[in-house]
Amino acid sequence: MTQTERTVFVNGDYCLESEAKVSIFDRGFLFADAIYEVTCVIGGKLVDFHSHMARLKRSLGELDMATPLDEAGILAAHRRLVELNGIDEGLIYMQISRGAADRDFTFPAAGTVPTIVMFTQKRPVIESPYPKRGIAVISMPDIRWGRRDIKTVQLLYSSIAKNEASKAGADDAWLVQDGFVTEASSANAYIVTTEGRIVTRALSNDVLHGITRASVLSFAAESGFVFEERSFTLDEAKAAKEAFITSATSFVTAVVRIDDTPIGDGTVGPVSKRLREIYIDRAVGAAI
Ligand code: PMP
């Protein structure tokens, strides 16, 4: 075993990453017929874990997929992976697929055993450089499928978008449908209007129902911020006072440039900064 090898979880077993195996017939591999969750780890504890599990159940239900492990089992496995891999700060990725079956578009017969895998990644989250300098985003057309509310592993377009951003010297992409921003490649998108109102797209099949979004909006309301859940155009975003994203591993991170337009004065604004502080205080404080 090398120092860098992680212990990962595959269908109930803990094994070295070099020894982990999944069938080539796995429907996650062949059809992206799988869903996932990413939970942030801070100080060895899981942030917003129960909300991630609630969304996992919803994704499974929407795709009529079975789970091989209940919430208590998943929690125990998360905690064991954190311990075995010495994760202080980073994330746990968990994926459940419909399982392995001979290749056929139609779902396999009931009783096919789902595949479940989990692995950890160490990564600075609180001390990440991005929230300090803010991120630059490019805009791209949103050509993903119509059920973005289900957290599937069908992430090719998000991957292309992030890659295009990187090629353009930016950090991420904001996706635009019919002139309105849907979300970022792997985060929810927000603006702060000149009146100081926080605006983010309402929940629908067009966006992922972000766990961090729900927490941040509820903490924001408790702290006296006013928010509106409505669509906003790319032009409105470019003219906004501030812009930011939320996700499990970026928390609240300011967007300081969209395409070639600096947002506000082009630096991290007070609302994004304050919301990040509140989220760290509240959500990280309540981690389990
Ligand atoms: N939208 C998309 C498309 C995402 O991939 C993600 C994160 N995976 C989010 C939003 C943010 O969701 P969460 O806060 O639950 O990480």
Residues whose N, C-alpha, C, O or C-beta is under 5 A from the ligand:
A	BS01	PMP	E183 A184 S185 S186 A187 N188 L208 H209 G210 I211 T212 R213 T246 S247 A248
